[in-house]
């Protein structure tokens, strides 16, 4: 049908349907000169007649148009993918105080007082892409030694892995693994080095500093029916364990599914269903949650630098556990105790939703979000309502500087036992400066406040300053 294709010698090249429908006499320029093979191949691949594809893993671009699904892709920095980057750091550290799960001689919750020490860290971050596959990694391992109070020495490990595979133009797979060890209390902002705050299996908003370990595995499939319509299904399992037997461990299992429709070049809508199960090993209690939701995503400008995402829905929750019940004065006098432990079972229907604004620039990314959802708890609470607000900024400069800053607020409200609300504030900023070949100055400032009602509050300030080594052409970006 196209004589120019045959004159190139590529007689076995399969012609796209939309090209074969065009008559040669309408494209006279194709008859007059031969097309180089590379140009012909590029034309065939880029022609609009081809079925719209899933994310092109080789080019690093996403599915065209805003996506309501925002799968975490580890290894990104400053709003873009970067090559694998290794680093090693030594920093001096000041910690204004930790709160272990112990009481002092007066029966009050103990605090460590100011801690001075040294922290050594190694790690790697970045991503690698092939024709049909993508692999991303974020890992930081550190050990802190406090010179006068070695009881508080400890290690922190944070690992994030992402693997994507595109089976065909219609079907793709993503596997995400998150795991780590933490020796101090964290808020969601502390996981900025993993580029995410939306993984339910991360320990967050703890009231005590205690050694904990966590793991979260997520597998997702996306199938595209047409250029505008695609479906997703995913499963997730996570576990959190604490060294102290006084804190409650957490297991979570999640199944999700949804249908998304691309309304226009810049707008996508989605409807979905989620099922979540929380249970607490060695403690009596569990929760089952069913969620239905609708989402809307829009690119606010022509280049889709700014994207706004909205989610709203309702959840039906069934919880059971144990609670302390006060007895009437007469019964208390009879039994010789003022309260008893009683099992409870509740059914609740709650609204939930969220909003997120993201700006992806050439060398930086800014995100601001607010959400209200259900949380599996924090070691003291079990299933709870979680209200949160977060803001994060990450910048990787052209020559010398890399800067990150972020913060957040979380409030947990117990769904079962009548407990006071627990609140958590955190804010932090870090910077690296490349002062010599492969050598960087590293600085970091973090502030945290945790409170339980009006009866308990603690403020923690952590400052670190040191040097790092990392070969590479762009500034070292650790967070």
Buried (B, 14 or more C-beta within 10 A) or exposed (E): EBEBBEBBEBEEBEBBEEBEEBEEEEBEEBEEEEBEEEEBEEEBEEEEEBEBBBBBBEEBEBBBBBBBBBBBBBBBBBBBBBEBBBBEBEBEBBBBBBBBBEEEEEEEBBBBEEBEBBBBBBBBBBBEBEEBBBBBBBBBBBBBEBEEBEEBBBBBBBBBBBBBBBEEEBBBBBEBBBBBBBBBBBBBBBBBBBBBBBBBBBBBBBBBBBBBBBBBBBBBBBBBEEBBEBBBBBBBBBBBBBEEEEBBBBBBEBEBBBBBBBEEEBBBBBBBBBBBBBBBEEBEBBBBBBBEBBBBBBBBEEEBBBBBBBBBBEBEBBBBBBBEEEBEEEEBEEEEEEEEEEEBEEEBEBEBBBBBBBBBEEBBBBBBBBBBBBBBBBBBBBBBBBBBBBBBBBBBBEEEBBBBBBBBBBBBBBBBBEBEBBBBBBBBBBBBBBEEEEBBBBBBBBBBBBBBEEEBEBEBBBBBEBBBBBEBEBBBBBB
